[in-house]
Amino acid sequence: MVTTEQVLALAATSLVVIAVPGPSVLFIVGRALAHGRVTALAGVLGNSLGSLVAALVIAVGLGPVLQRWDTALEVVKLAGAAYLVWLGVQALRGAGHAGQDTVAGSPRTRGREVRAGLVVGLSNPKVFVVFAAILPQFVDRSAGSLAAQMVLLSLVPIGIGLVCDSTWGLVASRVRTAFVGRPQRLRTVTRVGGASMIGLGVLTAVTGRHR
């Protein structure tokens, strides 16, 4: 149903778009600097799940509807922006107790971080626009179910995003780890992570959905 040529062409196009740091990268780096490796990777997983949900929604034919439903998109965007600001404030409030990978031993907390990434992934209307605008160009209308092709092809940019975001998260968490044993510097790094999330939330709120 999906050919190697389709996958390679989509992968090349997706890599160009995804390689440029955007909202998801800023979110992951902020979480890594504020809380450490486990939190960052949980956020990566949640963000990827959010992208998958968006792809499924578009595959069943709701993409064009969502693109025209400006009010709903604006509400989703503002809700995500508020959530980012809240995460940033929480990180700043916890900066005084900064430690290494504070969520590593808590499955319940890791689940909460996955959900946080999911909310962030779903709250960015650009995700829906990208899947609705780019993916259809690589669908072969003579090769079977269009919805099934959309779902299968969506795994390509999602997989690339998973690898890229994980790399950013691991690099940022190494920076944080380098400051363990230096409380003042670690607190500064944590505050930078929190501030970046607040800045991303504000940027998300004030920019248009085609940013």
N, C-alpha and C positions, 0 to 999 in steps of 0.2 A: 504493500500500500504506500509506503514511504521509501523513496529510493536514496541511495548513497549520495547522489548528486544534490538532491533536495537538502539533505542533512548538512553536507559540507558547505553549500551556498548559504544556508541559514546560519550556520556556525560562524562563518566569516563575517557576515553582516552583524550578527549579535555581538561578536567579540569587539568590533569597533565601537559599538554603542556602550557595552557593559564595561569595557576597560577604562572608560572615562569616569572618574569618581563622581558619584551622585548622592542622592539622599540616603540610599541604603548603606553605602560605604561610610558616610558620615555617622549614621546611626551605629553601625558595628564598631567603628573606631572609638566613638564616644563611650560605648558600653565597655569596650576592652580597657580603655584608659581609666574608666571610673571603677570597674569591678573585676576585671581580669579575663583570663582566657575562656573559662567555662561559660561565663555570662555571654561573652561575645559569640561563641560558637552556638549557644542556644538561640541567640538572636538571629544568627545566620539561618539556622534551621527553620525558625518561625517565619522569617522573611521569605524563604523559598516556598514554604507551604502557602503563604499568602499569595505568591505569584501563581502557584498551581491552581488555587481556588479561582483566581481571576481568569486564568486560561480556560478552566472548565466552564465558567460563566459565559465567556465569549464563544466557546465552542458550541454551546447549545443555542446560540443566536441572540444573546442579550447584549453583545458588544455595541451594536449600532444604537440600541435603545439607551444604554448608559451614556454613550457619547453625546446624545441629544438631551439627556436629562440633567441639565446644568445645575438645577437646585439641589438635587440629590448628591451630585458630585461635589458641590461646594460644601455641603454638610459633612460628607465623609472626609473631605480634605481638612476642614477646620477641626473635626473631632480628632483626627490623627495628629494635627499640629498641637492641639492642647495636650494630648497624651505625651508627645515628645517633650514639651515644656515641663510637664509633671515629672517625667523620668529624670530630666536634667536637674530639677530642683531637689529631687530625692538624692541624687548623686552628690550635689553640693552640700546637702545637710549631713550626709554620711562621710564627708571628706575627712573630718576630724578623727574618724575611726577606721581610716583606710587600712586595709590589710590585703594579703595576697589571696586572690580567688576566693572571696568570701562565700560563694554559693556552691563550691565544689562538692561539699558533702551532703547537700540537701536536694533529693530528687523532687520534692514538692516545689522548691524555689526554682530549680531548673525548668520545671514545667511552666512556672509563671513567666520565666524569661522567654521561653518558646512562644507563649501566648502574646507577650509584648512584641516580639518580632512579627508575629502574624498580624497583629493590629496595625503595626507600622507598614507592613507590606500591602495590606488591603486599603489603607487610608490614603495612598498615593494614587490619584486618578491617572497619572501618567502610565501606570502599569497597564490599565485597561486600554489606554490609547495605543501603547506600543504593541500589545498583543493583537489588537484589532486592526492596526495599520500595517504592521510588518509581516506577521504570520500568513495572512491570506495571500500574499504575493508568492509564497512558496508552496501553495496547495495546488495539486493537480486535480482539476475537476473531473477528469476522465478516469481517475484511479480509485474510485470507491467513495465511501462515506467521507464527506467534508469534515464533519465534526470529529470523527476518529482521527483523521489526518491532523487536524488542528491540535488535538490533545497530544498526539505522539510528537509532533514537531515542537510543541511548547516545552517539551522536556529538554530540548537543546539549549535554548537561552537560560532556562532555569538551572540546568547543570553547570553552564559556564558561570552564571552568577554565583552559584554555590561555591565553586572553586575560588573565584576572584574574591568574594566577600570573606571566605575563610582565611585566605592569605592575608588580607588586610587586617582581619581580627587577630591572627597569630602574631603578625609583625607588631601591631599596637600593644598586644599583651606582653611581648618581649620587652618593649620599652618600659612598660609599667614594672615588670619584674626586675629590671635593671636598677630600679630605685628602691626595692625592698631593702630595709635596713637603713634607709635614709628617710625618716618619717616626714620631714618638712618637704622634701622633693616629691615624695609619694603623694602627699596631700595636694601639692601643686598639680601633679599629673591628673589626679582624681578630679580636681576642680576644672581642669582643662576639658576633661571628658564630659563633665556635667554642663559646662558652659557651651560646648559644641552642640549638645543635644538641644539646649534651650535656643541657641541660634538657629539650628535646623528647624525647630518648631516654628519660630517666628518667620523664617524664610518661606516655609511651606504655607503659612497662613496668608502671607502678603503677595505671593507670586501666583500667576495664572496657572491653569491646569496644563497648558502646553509648554511649560518651562523645560 
